[in-house]
Amino acid sequence: MTDPFNPFKFGTDVDGEFFTDRTEELPKVRQMLAGHNHLVLISPRRYGKTSLVRKAILESGRPAVFVNVQMAVSASALAELLLKSFLSVHPWERFKESLKRFRAKPTFTYNIETNGMEVSFDTSVKGTVALEDVLNLMDEKSDPQNRLIVVLDEFQEIVNLEAGTDKLLRGIMQLHKNINYLFLGSEESMMTAIFEDIKSPFFHFGALMRLRRIPYDDFQRFLVDRLKAIRGDKSDNEARTILELTKCHPFYTQQLASVFWDLCERNAEQATVQRAAEEIIRGLSAAYMILWSKQNRTNRHILAVLSQGGKLQSIRDFPSSTVYAAVARMKKDGVIVRDEEFVLEDPFFALWIRQSMQQAAIGLPAS
């Protein structure tokens, strides 16, 4: 009898049996894709937005284009990413004549390492022109009965491209009939401003959906069902311990469960969830030290308080305006997130801070 494989996965998009059931959210995404409206999905980083969307798209059987807007340094670069992704779904040979009509002429280069085509545009033409040509091609060549799905991840970064790019995109997208657009974002304040501010070009352009942490009971069942194969009757208590440490954060829960599983296979008798957490922290200690060293005095004080489970209101060493300005900056950097309350994004970083503070003052008995 072969040993059961590790049923937990982290670090990349999860699907199939690794996917943690989003029993409420998945039907909503599927329903939105079935219609002609667009979807705005907001959550902190590593909450599983992309995994949720990919699962819904795979179940729909429709072609899809995924682009991370954060990786585009200009409107032209965004056009290149979109066209490259589109041509991985629809071979470029089918659109030769249409490509010839582009005002910004694309150049294609075969990449032997990826077995795909690289795309670049004539830099003498405005990037927004290339972007308009690409988006209109995608809509024109999409099958009305099998509409293309275009996923724009980290869409809040659109504000960092050339001025007016957002207005251009809105003007083009509102005319498209053969595409469902999905806008994913991890900066809630920026995404809300883009889609909820009446002065924004994208005001109410899509249905707004916020992805929260997976409910405790759902996640607990998910963990127990998988841990039983290796932990038996202990799986219930160990699942609860995992969730107590990770606070139901999707990424870190999968990470801790995965490391715990491997630890059980190596040393079942001494394996505990706490030992698995310690193993994670040891592996990331150098990175945490660098992250801590980059914080100023105010930030460190706030992080220390939050890592202990404290509230911002309890901080009296600095004016409230200074505290909340610092929190806003760390939230933008992804160090702090807000769910029901402000917490450190990484629960293992919080553990590292607590341990480091305890170890910073250690007495030694006299010899």
Secondary structure, 3 states (H helix, E strand, C coil): CCCCCCCCCCCCCCCHHHCCCCCCHHHHHHHHHHCCCCEEEECCCCCCHHHHHHHHHHHHCCCEEEEEHHHCCCHHHHHHHHHHHHHHHCCHHHHHHHHHCCCCCEEEEEECCCCEEEEEECCCCCHHHHHHHHHHHHHHCCECCECEEEEEECHHHHHHCCCCHHHHHHHHHCCCCCEEEEEEECCHHHHHHHHHCCCCCCCCCCEEEECCCCCHHHHHHHHHHHHHHHHHHHHHHHHHHHHHHHCCCHHHHHHHHHHHHHHHHHCCCCCCHHHHHHHHHHHHHHHHHHHHHCCCHHHHHHHHHHHCCCCHHHCCCCCHHHHHHHHHHHHHCCCEEECCCEEECCHHHHHHHHHHHHHCCCCCCCC
